[in-house]
Amino acid sequence: MSATMPGRHHAKADAMQERLEGPLAGVRVADFSRVLAGPYATMLLADFGADVIKVEPPSGDDTRGWLPPVDAAGRSTYFGGVNRNKRSVVLDLADAAGLAEARRLAASADVVVENFRPGVMARFGLDYAGVRGSNPDVVYCSITGFGTGDGATLAGYDLLVQAVGGLMSITGEPDGEPSKVGVALVDVLTGQNALAGILLALRDRDRTGVGQLVEVNLLQSLLSALTNQASSTLATGTAPRRMGNRHPSIAPYAVFRAADRGLVIAVGNDKQFRALAGVLGASGLGDDARFGSNADRVAHRDELHEAIEAALAAASAAHWVDDLTRAGVPAGLVNDVAEAVAFAESLGLEAVVELGDTARPPHRSIANPIGLDAARPRYRTPPPELGEHDGADWLPRT
């Protein structure tokens, strides 16, 4: 027994160290992606311990130049939002030496991520087929705008995908023009799908020892995210229309105006509606046959909306949010982004993390949204300067 105990203790120590470093400790990611979808996915991997090496051209990731706004160090906040915990190396793929190093990096990686147009990486021998030749167990994630078939030549910009993917057709006021969402939401959704695909492929590799190609694209990510709006279209053959902030299947579920500002009321069932009527002191709402069921309320949503706003005009939005929340009615202020962060922190959520070193001002960043009770994300380094890790000992892995 004594001969085996030290080994068991050492194994436990190693496991504990890996847990402290994160569940992805030891996973090397060669990140050839830029802008948003790919960098967002690789940042989430890095938060849980993956060693992400961000490969940039001499001009840098495009988003380094997307400014203003800038942070305290004068750097693009767009770039800073999705590139913490990474190392940056500059490799010119059009240069023979740079391309050779890029191939060596890809050959050493557990995961390769890229979001060039289809065919670009193949020209450099850095597509899945090329990398797999020297790295057969690699998990290779390719992010495109419209897939690798007839849509391969289309530029995958978020605004374009929001338009052709149907999202803009259901966003905006009924009598207004189609509107985009106020953030590059399709890129973010695609980044989350890339993260999920990479983790699924790594899990499958744990079982089989074999890597594989992971493909995600912006258009299918958006179509999947349309959920109930897509399913209703498929079932009825009728495309939904823009309804502003109202819901096609639930009422009252919208933005309402109080005495001073807007608030959201999101009633999901009859019990909540009766509670709403009680808080508003409008017993007639609860007794009105037009509003007896959700289907009735949807059919008479305009009259209902008018009646609710008439009652809300008596007090401030904050007053009504407090009273409605106590009564179990989902309600909240229409916050700006700063107010939203403060609200999350008031609930005890870790909304913001701060990273920095002695050479640079602190970098504030929104926390990773994934919570694991035994392996929390770690925020080690701020977004890297361009080429900050050139010449570092990152090739090859032994």
Beta strands, then each sheet from edge to edge (+ up, - down):
strand 1: 28-31
strand 2: 51-56
strand 3: 86-90
strand 4: 111-114
strand 5: 139-144
strand 6: 212-217
strand 7: 253-257
strand 8: 262-266
strand 9: 331-333
strand 10: 352-357
strand 11: 360-366
sheet 1: 3+ 2+ 1+ 4+ 5+ 6+
sheet 2: 7+ 8- 9+
sheet 3: 10+ 11-
end
